[in-house]
Amino acid sequence: MGRYRWGTATVGALLTVTMAATSGCGGDTKASTADNKPAAVAPSFSKAAAAFQDEAANAYLDDECTEEAGTCWDKMKHIVASARVLRKAMNGEKSVGPEFWTDAYALIDKMEKGLEPGEDLGVNEMTSNRPAVFGSAHDLADWLDEHPIK
């Protein structure tokens, strides 16, 4: 009989702990409601494309980027972030099908691959990741010019 009571007491304690955890006792209500927010709406394609093209055109217009490694890392991350916003807008654009975007997706993928080293490798012909990021950004801006959405 002692074994039966010990098992019942253990199950009761576990049930109490489980109920307290699932009911949110002691939890942060802001954290639990933050997970229930609706997903952010993708920007319009025209706005995202214009913003991306402006950033791509201005990528090298200041003295921030030099030949030294590391001087363009922030710009590289920023232009790829802008390309990701553009991708979301492309995904939300219903006037054309996904096959229309194939080349644009490939350029964004190439830009993201350029970030994989985790740093700006500078202007070294053998290892530089700048062409993958900035070169593809300029190619994508050109592609957007050549494939207008009406």
C-alpha positions in Angstrom: 0.0 0.0 0.0 2.9 2.4 0.6 4.0 2.1 -3.0 0.6 3.0 -4.2 0.5 6.2 -2.1 4.0 7.2 -3.1 3.1 6.9 -6.8 -0.2 8.9 -6.3 1.7 11.6 -4.4 4.3 11.8 -7.2 1.7 11.9 -9.9 -0.1 14.6 -8.0 3.0 16.7 -7.6 4.0 16.4 -11.3 0.4 17.3 -12.3 0.6 20.4 -10.1 3.9 21.5 -11.6 2.7 20.9 -15.1 -0.5 22.9 -14.5 1.5 25.8 -13.0 3.9 25.8 -15.9 1.2 25.8 -18.6 -1.0 28.3 -16.9 1.8 30.9 -16.9 2.2 31.2 -13.2 5.2 33.4 -12.6 5.9 33.9 -16.3 6.3 37.1 -18.1 2.9 37.9 -19.8 4.6 40.3 -22.3 6.8 37.5 -23.5 4.0 35.1 -23.9 1.8 37.6 -25.8 4.7 38.7 -28.0 4.8 35.2 -29.6 1.2 35.7 -30.7 1.8 38.8 -32.8 0.8 38.6 -36.4 3.7 38.3 -38.9 4.9 41.6 -40.3 3.4 42.5 -43.6 5.9 42.6 -46.5 6.5 46.0 -47.9 5.2 46.7 -51.4 7.4 45.5 -54.1 7.8 48.9 -55.7 9.0 50.5 -52.4 11.3 47.6 -51.5 12.8 47.6 -55.1 13.3 51.4 -55.0 15.0 51.2 -51.6 17.2 48.4 -52.6 18.2 50.1 -55.9 19.1 53.3 -54.0 21.3 51.3 -51.5 23.0 49.4 -54.3 23.8 52.6 -56.2 25.3 54.2 -53.1 27.2 51.2 -51.8 30.7 52.6 -52.6 30.0 56.4 -52.6 31.7 57.1 -49.3 35.2 56.6 -48.0 34.0 54.1 -45.4 35.1 51.1 -47.5 38.8 50.9 -48.2 40.9 48.1 -49.5 41.5 47.0 -45.9 39.6 43.9 -44.7 36.7 44.7 -42.3 36.0 48.2 -43.5 32.9 47.2 -45.5 31.4 44.6 -43.2 28.5 46.9 -41.9 27.6 47.9 -45.5 27.7 44.3 -46.6 25.3 43.2 -43.9 23.1 46.2 -44.6 22.8 45.6 -48.3 22.0 41.9 -47.7 19.4 42.9 -45.2 17.8 45.1 -47.8 17.9 42.3 -50.3 16.1 40.1 -47.8 13.4 42.7 -47.5 13.2 42.8 -51.3 12.8 39.0 -51.4 9.8 39.2 -49.0 8.3 41.8 -51.2 8.9 39.7 -54.3 7.2 36.7 -52.5 4.2 38.9 -51.8 4.0 40.3 -55.4 1.1 38.4 -57.0 1.2 39.9 -60.5 3.9 37.5 -61.6 4.7 33.9 -60.7 7.7 32.6 -58.8 9.5 31.5 -62.0 9.7 35.2 -62.9 12.0 35.8 -59.9 14.4 32.9 -60.5 17.4 35.1 -61.5 16.7 37.6 -58.8 16.5 34.9 -56.2 19.8 33.5 -57.4 21.5 36.9 -57.0 20.2 37.3 -53.5 21.4 33.8 -52.6 24.8 34.8 -54.0 24.8 37.9 -51.8 23.9 35.8 -48.7 26.7 33.3 -49.5 29.1 36.3 -49.6 28.3 36.9 -46.0 29.1 33.3 -44.9 32.7 34.0 -43.9 31.3 36.3 -41.2 33.6 39.2 -42.1 34.6 41.5 -44.9 37.7 39.9 -46.4 38.9 43.1 -48.1 40.1 43.5 -51.6 42.1 40.3 -52.1 41.5 38.8 -55.5 41.6 35.2 -54.2 39.4 35.5 -51.1 37.4 38.7 -51.4 33.7 38.3 -50.7 32.9 41.8 -51.8 32.1 40.9 -55.4 29.6 38.3 -54.2 27.8 40.9 -52.1 28.3 44.2 -53.8 28.7 42.9 -57.4 25.5 40.8 -57.0 23.7 43.8 -55.5 24.5 45.9 -58.6 23.5 43.0 -60.8 20.2 42.7 -59.0 19.6 46.5 -59.3 20.2 46.2 -63.0 17.9 43.1 -63.2 15.2 45.1 -61.5 15.6 47.9 -64.1 15.3 45.3 -66.9 12.3 43.5 -65.5 9.8 46.2 -64.4 6.6 45.1 -62.7 3.5 47.0 -63.7 
